[in-house]
Amino acid sequence: VKTDPELAEVFGNFAFDEVQRYGKLDVKTRVLVTMASSLAQQAAATYEMTLRAALANGVAPVAVREVLYQAVPYVGMAKVVDYIALTNDFLMKNGVEPPLEPQAVTTPETRMEKGLALQKEIFGDEIERMYETSPANQLHIQRALSGNCFGDYQTRTGLDVRTRELLTFSMLVSLGGCEPQVKGHIRGNVNVGNDKDVLLAVVTQLLPYIGYPRTLNAIACLNEVIPERG
């Protein structure tokens, strides 16, 4: 701020005033989707800002930890691992001692069954079609999506299904180059109750952090999956 007061003023007025006047996201949701976006972008300074905002606005430490775990199958452990250490250090400095309470609801024996069930709950018949049309040498990826991505991670408690889908959407939009997956998770979000207005509010919240090109790509995906009436 001291070295770049003009930029601080312009960015602050846009990100913390103009942007936040759009949509009806609550403060906790704004913080969580921005946290997910900063993880996807490897934006450490923004991530630390969201950590402070999370605790200041009553986001439970378990929920913060679950954002990290949710990120692993979507952005990769290579991008998440340093943020786990950063988060644990932050929590300890604020009187929260890891490890936090376990949130897993699957075992190695049940992860595939429960993960597949959750996939179908979110995406419907599309999951059966994915299995039916997958080449034999690629079925292991479909099984990994069911058992690992959904069974190991998305079934966890600490965040509800609607919030996890918003976080996934936020990460995919922020990564860039993931438009097919963005479209799939737009459909998933709608199926769990996050309509176009909510998703537009999330994209608007992320705009100052991801820039206009990725924002416009996300809106193009939204308009393709959920066309504007008239």
Solvent accessible surface area in square Angstrom, and as a share of the most:
residue,aa,sasa,rsa
1,V,137,0.79
2,K,198,0.84
3,T,121,0.71
4,D,79,0.41
5,P,80,0.50
6,E,141,0.63
7,L,120,0.60
8,A,36,0.28
9,E,113,0.51
10,V,101,0.58
11,F,69,0.29
12,G,21,0.20
13,N,87,0.45
14,F,52,0.22
15,A,1,0.01
16,F,105,0.44
17,D,68,0.35
18,E,92,0.41
19,V,4,0.02
20,Q,70,0.31
21,R,172,0.63
22,Y,99,0.38
23,G,38,0.36
24,K,204,0.86
25,L,24,0.12
26,D,86,0.45
27,V,83,0.48
28,K,94,0.40
29,T,28,0.16
30,R,18,0.07
31,V,14,0.08
32,L,14,0.07
33,V,1,0.00
34,T,4,0.02
35,M,0,0.00
36,A,0,0.00
37,S,0,0.00
38,S,1,0.01
39,L,0,0.00
40,A,3,0.02
41,Q,56,0.25
42,Q,77,0.34
43,A,31,0.24
44,A,44,0.34
45,A,84,0.65
46,T,30,0.17
47,Y,0,0.00
48,E,71,0.32
49,M,59,0.26
50,T,3,0.02
51,L,1,0.00
52,R,136,0.50
53,A,31,0.24
54,A,0,0.00
55,L,52,0.26
56,A,88,0.68
57,N,62,0.32
58,G,51,0.49
59,V,8,0.05
60,A,55,0.43
61,P,39,0.25
62,V,18,0.10
63,A,11,0.08
64,V,0,0.00
65,R,23,0.08
66,E,0,0.00
67,V,0,0.00
68,L,3,0.02
69,Y,66,0.25
70,Q,0,0.00
71,A,0,0.00
72,V,18,0.11
73,P,41,0.26
74,Y,36,0.14
75,V,19,0.11
76,G,27,0.26
77,M,97,0.43
78,A,93,0.72
79,K,68,0.29
80,V,0,0.00
81,V,75,0.43
82,D,101,0.53
83,Y,12,0.05
84,I,45,0.23
85,A,58,0.45
86,L,46,0.23
87,T,1,0.01
88,N,45,0.23
89,D,70,0.36
90,F,37,0.15
91,L,1,0.01
92,M,88,0.39
93,K,171,0.72
94,N,77,0.39
95,G,73,0.70
96,V,34,0.20
97,E,128,0.58
98,P,28,0.18
99,P,131,0.82
100,L,22,0.11
101,E,103,0.46
102,P,124,0.78
103,Q,25,0.11
104,A,63,0.49
105,V,65,0.38
106,T,23,0.13
107,T,66,0.38
108,P,112,0.70
109,E,145,0.65
110,T,41,0.24
111,R,74,0.27
112,M,66,0.30
113,E,128,0.57
114,K,86,0.36
115,G,0,0.00
116,L,45,0.22
117,A,58,0.45
118,L,16,0.08
119,Q,5,0.02
120,K,73,0.31
121,E,118,0.53
122,I,0,0.00
123,F,34,0.14
124,G,32,0.30
125,D,103,0.53
126,E,73,0.33
127,I,5,0.03
128,E,75,0.34
129,R,125,0.45
130,M,55,0.25
131,Y,48,0.18
132,E,134,0.60
133,T,108,0.63
134,S,20,0.13
135,P,69,0.43
136,A,91,0.71
137,N,115,0.59
138,Q,85,0.38
139,L,41,0.20
140,H,107,0.48
141,I,89,0.45
142,Q,28,0.13
143,R,122,0.45
144,A,50,0.38
145,L,59,0.29
146,S,0,0.00
147,G,1,0.01
148,N,55,0.28
149,C,8,0.05
150,F,7,0.03
151,G,0,0.00
152,D,44,0.23
153,Y,42,0.16
154,Q,5,0.02
155,T,23,0.14
156,R,29,0.11
157,T,66,0.38
158,G,34,0.33
159,L,20,0.10
160,D,87,0.45
161,V,47,0.27
162,R,118,0.43
163,T,31,0.18
164,R,2,0.01
165,E,0,0.00
166,L,11,0.06
167,L,0,0.00
168,T,0,0.00
169,F,0,0.00
170,S,0,0.00
171,M,0,0.00
172,L,8,0.04
173,V,5,0.03
174,S,0,0.00
175,L,37,0.19
176,G,21,0.21
177,G,70,0.67
178,C,26,0.15
179,E,50,0.22
180,P,95,0.60
181,Q,96,0.43
182,V,5,0.03
183,K,47,0.20
184,G,21,0.20
185,H,18,0.08
186,I,0,0.00
187,R,125,0.46
188,G,0,0.00
189,N,0,0.00
190,V,66,0.38
191,N,90,0.46
192,V,26,0.15
193,G,40,0.38
194,N,3,0.01
195,D,73,0.38
196,K,22,0.09
197,D,101,0.52
198,V,39,0.23
199,L,0,0.00
200,L,37,0.18
201,A,2,0.01
202,V,0,0.00
203,V,1,0.00
204,T,31,0.18
205,Q,9,0.04
206,L,0,0.00
207,L,20,0.10
208,P,26,0.17
209,Y,40,0.15
210,I,17,0.09
211,G,27,0.26
212,Y,128,0.49
213,P,97,0.61
214,R,90,0.33
215,T,6,0.04
216,L,109,0.54
217,N,69,0.35
218,A,3,0.03
219,I,52,0.26
220,A,60,0.47
221,C,4,0.03
222,L,0,0.00
223,N,60,0.31
224,E,108,0.49
225,V,31,0.18
226,I,43,0.22
227,P,95,0.60
228,E,116,0.52
229,R,242,0.88
230,G,129,1.24
